[in-house]
């Protein structure tokens, strides 16, 4: 379970160099934050940041922005960044429903969704990060050639996501129901903390890639 209540976490985040305050004021100007014209990729629900930091180390010519709504979880990522700074990463504490207020059309090249909250109750379906409502938001910020990569160990959420790709009018570029046994889709895969844990339990990992 994610940590959510570390005293003083919001105050620490507000003072941290790596975390952007009032990100809506930067909409359309994110490259100025990084001081270059490199592509911008984002991870929504980035947790403690392990996945994003590994990507940033491997791809110094890509700028990464991690979005996390829980202060106590984000604080863990910021602590890691203090230990090993990476200039091509920034973080935002926010709810993903507001991403169209943060990025302008075509500003983002790729979106990563890793082990997102399944919101299992039907009445909460629109809150799932792979719902048609969220695909509409992704459409509003992605470059034309941009795409979404989604990983989960939740079969029901994955089945739902496959249907939502179609209902949203997107196309499925690839998918697998056992990522670690799929030599094509697993090439270059970076595991998250959750992925390692679920895999060790014998759970298959599902993945899809979708584009407009």
C-alpha angles and dihedrals in degrees: 000000000000120000111242109164115058108149112244095013095126092049091050091049092050090058098043121113093214096054118078116226119208093006092178087075090061096054108138093011105072093123089064089060090058095036095231144071098247119138118274121228124180137201117206113209094015097172114192092352102244095130094046094046092051090051092048092053092050095044111038091166092063124075116221130202120192119204120200129162099198113083096202092054093045090051089063090056092049090051089054090050091053088056095046112016120208116190094202094065133078130169136216128197105213146110111270092230087080099054093113087063090056105043130040126222112295095007096116125064101189139006124209122201114185125184093333123192105278095212089208098196114093093227089062096052094113089060092062111106090231096051120121087250091060093043086058089055091048090051089057095057107028126096113247092258093041125116146190124241117198130185129182142150091215110101095193091052091047093051089048090049093052090054093046092053088060095041090050090056093246126131128239110236094183143334141183136188094208109036098179091055094046105090094193101048094036093057108120092001116165114205124224124216090260092048092055091047096048093043091052087055089056096253116147116235118229123209137180135180118204135181139172 
